């Protein structure tokens, strides 16, 4: 079977087959990178331009089955050069298009991060340096942002890692039973769970996190000043050379890059505008998938005022079931898994399901090589006899090629955690079985 061009959306629809001349040209120019005739160069160039014009993927026949090797036509920003990039997995070793996915210093040969990108915060060492007396100096470029490919995940900001560490310690990223999930009566129960963590953890010996992490975004300016004066008291210990700050954590429905709106029960609307804006996880534009977890940082400005310096927001499943999610599609995946668990509950002898939404990178080894992966969901199935099995769920619903590249390059490592399934199943195809029915069959016939 020859190589074919397929549509990215609707996914998998065949556009056309490559001619034998085109296939030879692309394998010579883009695969083997051998000296080629001008005619072959022109054929390969025309093919890549066609792929970009029609938003098409190049599908190779070197790997049989439901997950063929795929390439998309990419453009180097610095040179304007067209090139083919693999994004779901490598071609077969004997294929002229075979290339180890090791083109980035930040990636392993299996295509995932060599370094953890999302890591837990250290409560004893998360406050930023005190920059009140700093001077301008030249700064070296970060290795994480020096020409890195867009397929590598971006580092999560410190403020986001603080929020997610607290959520994880409060157990709000887990559902002990998918068939009977704990639904909290109101969002205050969720905040109280985090509050308990702040009472038990310290940011310096003898001082609890609850001194600097609060849950009252409506705190008056006068109360903010009193709180800061208490923290700045020279007679009390404070982490050396660290900025005096405090934080507010809450949930919100209305948010954008510049501000967050808090709608109070009495009808009043409070608007908070952080000086440095709000970083919203996974969103170029703000407010498209409420509700959100929100954390705001407050400090003293150069003129002595208390200001909101920055914020971070992360979407959640729903206010009474606040599992963090990265997208509306992940919400749909979680809803489907809840439905599957409900179906299974009605049949005797079926497994009980629990769910974890990992918030930080997991270290795995593939062929002796260490790498870091971050699955969307991990479902643990417990059979009636007590045996357990883990199933990794990855939401793959987007059409963006760079996104697919970043996600799919972690799949090899994720298979070290558990059996991997994607939503949708056979995500490279335009036609695929409904995810709910697929997962029902998976859990009905799961091997332990």
matplotlib code that plots the C-alpha trace (Angstrom):
import matplotlib.pyplot as plt

x = [0.0, 1.5, 1.8, -1.4, -2.4, -5.2, -7.2, -6.5, -10.2, -12.3, -9.6, -8.3, -10.3, -8.1, -7.3, -5.2, -2.5, 1.0, 2.4, 5.5, 7.6, 6.3, 6.9, 10.5, 11.1, 9.8, 11.7, 14.9, 14.7, 13.0, 13.7, 17.2, 18.3, 20.5, 21.5, 18.4, 17.7, 16.1, 12.9, 12.8, 13.4, 10.6, 8.2, 8.9, 8.5, 5.2, 4.0, 4.8, 3.2, 0.1, 0.0, 0.1, -2.5, -5.0, -4.0, -3.1, -1.0, 1.2, 0.5, 3.1, 2.3, 5.5, 3.6, 0.5, -2.5, -4.6, -1.7, 0.3, 3.3, 2.3, 4.0, 2.9, 4.5, 6.2, 7.9, 11.1, 10.4, 14.0, 14.8, 11.4, 12.4, 9.7, 10.3, 8.4, 7.9, 6.7, 4.2, 2.6, 5.5, 8.6, 8.4, 9.6, 13.4, 13.7, 11.6, 13.5, 11.5, 12.7, 14.2, 14.7, 12.7, 15.7, 15.9, 15.7, 18.1, 15.1, 13.7, 14.8, 15.1, 11.5, 10.3, 9.4, 11.0, 14.4, 13.6, 10.4, 8.3, 5.6, 7.0, 5.6, 6.5, 8.6, 6.6, 9.8, 11.3, 8.7, 8.7, 10.5, 13.7, 13.3, 14.1, 13.5, 17.2, 18.1, 19.9, 19.8, 22.2, 22.5, 20.9, 21.7, 19.0, 17.2, 18.0, 14.3, 13.5, 16.6, 15.2, 13.1, 10.5, 6.9, 6.2, 7.9, 5.7, 6.2, 7.3, 4.4, 4.8, 5.7, 2.3, 0.5, 2.8, 1.9, -1.9, -1.7, 0.5, -2.1, -4.9, -3.0, -2.3, -6.0, -6.9, -9.0, -7.4, -8.8, -12.1, -12.1, -15.1, -16.1, -19.4, -20.2, -18.1, -18.1, -20.1, -19.5, -22.5, -20.7, -17.4, -16.5, -16.0, -13.2, -11.6, -11.8, -9.9, -7.0, -7.3, -6.6, -3.4, -2.2, -2.8, -0.6, 2.3, 4.9, 6.7, 9.4, 9.9, 7.2, 5.0, 2.1, 1.2, -2.1, -0.4, 0.3, -2.3, -5.9, -9.3, -10.8, -10.4, -12.7, -10.3, -10.3, -7.3, -7.0, -7.0, -4.4, -2.2, -2.5, -1.7, 1.4, 2.6, 2.3, 4.3, 7.0, 7.4, 11.2, 10.8, 9.3, 11.2, 10.9, 12.7, 16.1, 16.2, 12.7, 9.9, 7.1, 3.9, 0.5, -1.9, -5.6, -7.2, -10.8, -13.0, -14.2, -16.5, -15.4, -11.7, -9.4, -5.7, -6.0, -8.6, -10.8, -14.4, -15.9, -19.7, -20.9, -24.3, -25.5, -25.1, -21.9, -19.1, -15.5, -12.8, -9.1, -6.5, -3.1, -0.2, 1.4, -1.8, -3.2, -1.6, -4.4, -3.3, -3.5, -5.3, -4.1, -7.3, -8.9, -12.2, -13.3, -13.7, -15.0, -15.1, -11.5, -9.3, -7.6, -4.6, -3.5, -0.2, -0.1, 3.1, 4.2, 5.0, 7.9, 5.7, 4.6, 1.1, -0.2, -0.8, -2.0, 1.2, 0.1, -2.4, -2.8, -6.0, -6.7, -10.0, -11.8, -14.4, -17.2, -17.6, -18.8, -16.3, -13.2, -10.8, -8.4, -8.8, -6.8, -9.6, -13.3, -12.4, -10.9, -14.2, -16.0, -13.5, -14.1, -17.9, -17.7, -15.6, -18.2, -20.9, -18.9, -18.5, -22.2, -22.9, -20.5, -22.0, -25.3, -23.5, -22.4, -18.8, -17.4, -14.5, -14.8, -13.1, -11.2, -9.5, -6.5, -5.8, -2.0, -0.9, 2.9, 5.3, 5.9, 9.3, 9.4, 12.1, 11.9, 14.7, 16.7, 16.3, 14.7, 11.9, 9.0, 5.4, 2.1, -1.0, -4.4, -6.1, -5.1, -8.0, -7.4, -9.8, -10.2, -11.8, -14.1, -11.2, -9.0, -6.7, -6.0, -5.0, -4.2, -5.5, -4.0, -6.4, -5.2, -7.5, -6.5, -9.4, -7.5, -6.6, -3.5, -0.5, 2.0, -0.4, -0.7, 3.1, 3.6, 1.0, 1.7, 5.4, 4.8, 2.7, 5.6, 6.4, 2.8, 2.5, 5.0, 2.3, -0.6, -2.6, -3.0, -6.3, -7.1, -10.2, -11.2, -10.1, -8.1, -7.7, -5.9, -8.9, -11.9, -14.3, -13.8, -16.0, -17.7, -15.3, -17.9, -18.7, -15.0, -14.0, -17.0, -15.7, -12.1, -13.2, -15.5, -12.6, -9.6, -6.7, -5.2]
y = [0.0, 3.4, 6.4, 8.5, 12.0, 12.1, 14.9, 16.2, 17.2, 15.1, 12.9, 10.1, 10.9, 9.9, 12.8, 10.9, 8.3, 9.4, 8.5, 6.2, 9.2, 11.3, 8.5, 8.0, 11.7, 12.2, 9.1, 10.3, 14.0, 13.9, 10.4, 9.2, 12.8, 11.6, 13.6, 13.9, 15.3, 18.7, 17.0, 15.0, 18.1, 19.9, 16.9, 16.8, 20.6, 20.5, 17.7, 19.5, 22.7, 20.7, 19.2, 22.7, 24.0, 21.2, 20.7, 17.1, 14.4, 12.0, 8.4, 5.7, 2.0, 0.8, -0.1, -2.2, -1.9, 0.9, 3.3, 4.0, 6.2, 9.8, 13.0, 16.6, 19.4, 21.9, 25.2, 26.4, 29.9, 31.0, 29.9, 29.4, 25.9, 23.2, 19.8, 16.6, 16.0, 12.7, 13.0, 9.8, 7.3, 6.3, 4.7, 1.1, 0.8, -0.5, 2.3, 5.1, 7.6, 6.1, 8.6, 8.3, 10.9, 12.5, 15.9, 17.9, 18.1, 18.1, 14.9, 11.2, 9.0, 8.0, 11.6, 12.6, 15.1, 14.3, 16.7, 17.0, 19.9, 19.8, 19.1, 19.5, 22.6, 22.5, 24.3, 25.3, 26.8, 28.2, 31.9, 34.0, 35.9, 39.4, 41.7, 45.0, 45.9, 44.1, 45.8, 45.1, 42.5, 40.4, 37.1, 33.8, 32.3, 29.4, 26.0, 25.2, 27.9, 27.9, 26.8, 24.1, 22.5, 23.3, 19.6, 19.8, 20.7, 24.1, 24.4, 25.1, 28.4, 28.4, 29.8, 27.0, 24.3, 25.7, 25.5, 22.0, 20.7, 21.9, 20.3, 17.0, 17.0, 17.7, 14.7, 16.8, 15.2, 11.8, 10.0, 6.9, 5.5, 6.4, 4.6, 6.6, 9.7, 12.0, 15.1, 17.9, 20.0, 23.3, 24.6, 25.6, 22.0, 21.9, 25.0, 23.6, 20.5, 22.7, 24.8, 21.7, 21.1, 24.7, 24.2, 21.0, 22.2, 24.8, 27.3, 27.8, 26.0, 26.9, 28.8, 27.2, 27.8, 29.1, 32.3, 33.2, 31.2, 32.4, 31.8, 35.3, 37.1, 39.8, 40.9, 44.6, 46.8, 47.6, 43.8, 43.2, 45.9, 44.4, 40.9, 42.2, 44.1, 40.9, 39.0, 41.8, 41.9, 41.6, 39.8, 36.8, 34.3, 34.6, 32.6, 34.4, 36.6, 35.8, 38.2, 38.9, 37.6, 36.1, 34.3, 33.9, 30.7, 30.5, 29.3, 31.6, 31.4, 34.7, 35.1, 36.5, 37.2, 40.6, 40.1, 37.8, 38.6, 37.4, 37.4, 37.7, 36.4, 39.9, 40.7, 42.7, 42.0, 42.4, 42.7, 41.9, 42.9, 41.4, 43.7, 40.9, 39.3, 35.8, 32.7, 30.3, 26.7, 25.7, 28.8, 31.4, 33.3, 33.5, 32.3, 29.7, 26.7, 27.8, 27.1, 27.6, 27.1, 30.5, 31.5, 35.2, 36.5, 39.7, 41.7, 45.2, 47.4, 49.9, 52.7, 50.8, 49.7, 46.2, 45.0, 41.8, 40.9, 37.8, 35.0, 31.5, 29.7, 26.0, 24.7, 22.1, 19.4, 21.1, 23.1, 20.1, 17.7, 19.9, 17.5, 19.7, 19.3, 20.8, 21.1, 20.7, 17.5, 16.2, 17.1, 15.0, 12.1, 12.2, 12.3, 9.3, 7.4, 8.2, 6.8, 3.6, 3.1, 3.6, 0.9, -1.5, -1.1, -2.7, -5.9, -8.4, -9.5, -6.3, -4.3, -1.2, 1.8, 4.6, 7.6, 9.8, 12.9, 13.2, 16.8, 16.2, 14.3, 10.6, 9.1, 6.0, 3.9, 2.7, 0.3, 1.6, 5.3, 7.6, 9.9, 11.9, 11.6, 13.2, 11.1, 12.7, 10.1, 6.8, 4.5, 1.6, -1.3, -3.6, -7.0, -8.8, -11.1, -8.1, -8.1, -4.7, -3.3, 0.2, 1.8, 5.1, 7.4, 10.0, 12.6, 13.0, 15.0, 18.0, 18.5, 20.6, 18.7, 20.1, 19.2, 15.7, 15.5, 16.4, 14.0, 11.0, 11.1, 10.3, 7.2, 4.8, 5.9, 5.9, 2.2, 1.5, 2.8, 0.8, -0.3, 2.8, 3.8, 7.0, 9.2, 8.8, 5.2, 4.8, 8.6, 8.8, 7.6, 9.7, 6.8, 5.3, 3.6, 5.7, 6.1, 5.0, 1.8, 1.1, 1.5, -0.5, -3.4, -2.8, -3.0, -6.0, -8.0, -6.5, -8.8, -8.5]
z = [0.0, -0.9, 1.4, 1.7, 2.6, 5.2, 6.6, 10.1, 10.4, 9.9, 11.2, 9.0, 5.9, 2.9, 0.5, -2.0, -2.5, -3.3, -6.7, -6.7, -7.8, -4.9, -2.4, -3.6, -3.5, 0.1, 1.3, -0.3, 0.6, 3.9, 5.1, 4.0, 3.4, 0.5, -2.6, -4.8, -8.2, -8.6, -9.8, -6.5, -4.5, -6.3, -5.8, -2.0, -1.7, -3.5, -1.3, 1.9, 0.6, -0.2, 3.3, 4.8, 2.4, 3.1, 6.8, 5.9, 7.6, 5.7, 6.7, 6.1, 5.7, 7.5, 10.7, 10.3, 12.6, 14.1, 14.8, 11.7, 11.7, 10.8, 9.9, 9.5, 7.6, 9.9, 9.4, 11.1, 12.4, 12.3, 8.7, 7.1, 6.1, 5.5, 7.1, 8.0, 11.7, 13.3, 16.0, 17.2, 17.2, 15.2, 11.8, 11.5, 11.8, 8.3, 6.8, 5.0, 7.1, 10.4, 12.7, 16.5, 18.3, 19.9, 18.3, 21.5, 24.4, 26.7, 25.4, 25.7, 22.7, 23.3, 22.9, 26.5, 28.9, 30.3, 33.1, 35.2, 33.9, 36.6, 40.1, 43.6, 45.5, 48.6, 51.3, 53.0, 49.9, 47.6, 48.4, 45.7, 46.5, 48.0, 45.0, 46.8, 46.6, 43.3, 40.5, 36.7, 35.4, 32.2, 32.6, 30.9, 28.8, 30.4, 29.0, 29.1, 26.5, 24.3, 21.0, 22.5, 20.2, 20.8, 21.4, 24.8, 27.7, 29.3, 32.9, 35.3, 37.2, 40.8, 41.9, 40.0, 41.6, 45.0, 44.3, 42.8, 45.7, 48.2, 46.1, 45.9, 49.7, 50.3, 48.1, 45.8, 42.6, 43.5, 43.4, 45.7, 43.9, 40.4, 40.9, 44.0, 43.8, 46.8, 45.9, 48.2, 49.2, 48.4, 47.4, 50.9, 51.8, 49.1, 50.5, 54.0, 52.9, 51.7, 54.8, 56.9, 54.8, 55.5, 59.3, 59.2, 57.0, 57.8, 55.6, 58.2, 61.5, 63.9, 61.4, 59.6, 56.0, 57.3, 58.2, 54.6, 52.7, 53.2, 51.7, 51.9, 48.5, 49.7, 52.5, 52.9, 52.2, 55.9, 56.8, 54.1, 55.6, 59.1, 57.8, 56.0, 59.0, 61.1, 58.5, 58.4, 62.2, 62.6, 65.9, 64.1, 61.9, 58.2, 55.4, 54.8, 51.7, 50.7, 49.8, 52.3, 50.7, 51.3, 49.1, 48.6, 47.2, 46.0, 43.0, 40.3, 37.2, 35.6, 34.7, 32.0, 31.6, 33.3, 36.0, 38.0, 39.0, 42.3, 42.4, 45.9, 47.2, 47.8, 44.1, 44.4, 42.0, 43.1, 40.4, 41.2, 38.7, 39.4, 38.3, 36.3, 35.1, 35.6, 34.1, 33.1, 32.6, 29.0, 27.7, 25.3, 25.9, 29.3, 30.7, 28.1, 30.5, 33.9, 36.8, 38.0, 41.0, 41.5, 43.6, 43.9, 45.4, 47.4, 48.3, 49.1, 46.1, 45.8, 47.0, 50.1, 49.0, 49.2, 45.7, 44.0, 42.1, 40.0, 39.8, 38.5, 37.5, 36.7, 35.4, 37.5, 36.8, 38.7, 42.0, 44.0, 42.4, 42.0, 40.2, 38.2, 34.4, 31.5, 29.0, 28.3, 26.5, 29.7, 31.4, 28.8, 29.4, 33.2, 32.6, 30.4, 33.0, 35.7, 33.4, 32.8, 36.5, 37.0, 34.3, 35.9, 39.3, 38.0, 36.9, 39.5, 39.5, 37.8, 39.2, 41.4, 39.9, 41.5, 39.8, 40.2, 38.2, 38.3, 38.9, 38.7, 36.5, 37.2, 36.7, 34.5, 32.8, 29.2, 28.2, 31.1, 30.1, 32.7, 31.5, 32.9, 31.9, 33.0, 32.2, 32.2, 34.4, 36.1, 36.9, 39.3, 38.8, 41.8, 41.1, 43.6, 44.5, 45.4, 42.4, 40.9, 37.5, 36.4, 33.3, 31.9, 30.1, 27.7, 26.1, 22.4, 21.0, 19.6, 16.0, 16.7, 15.4, 18.0, 20.8, 19.4, 19.1, 22.7, 24.0, 21.9, 22.5, 26.2, 25.4, 25.5, 29.0, 30.2, 29.3, 32.1, 34.5, 33.2, 30.2, 27.9, 26.3, 24.5, 24.2, 21.5, 20.9, 17.7, 17.8, 14.5, 12.7, 11.7, 12.7, 16.1, 18.7, 21.4, 24.3, 26.9, 25.1, 24.5, 28.1, 29.3, 27.3, 28.5, 32.2, 31.6, 30.1, 32.0, 32.8, 36.3]

ax = plt.figure().add_subplot(projection="3d")
ax.plot(x, y, z, "-o")
ax.set_aspect("equal")
plt.show()
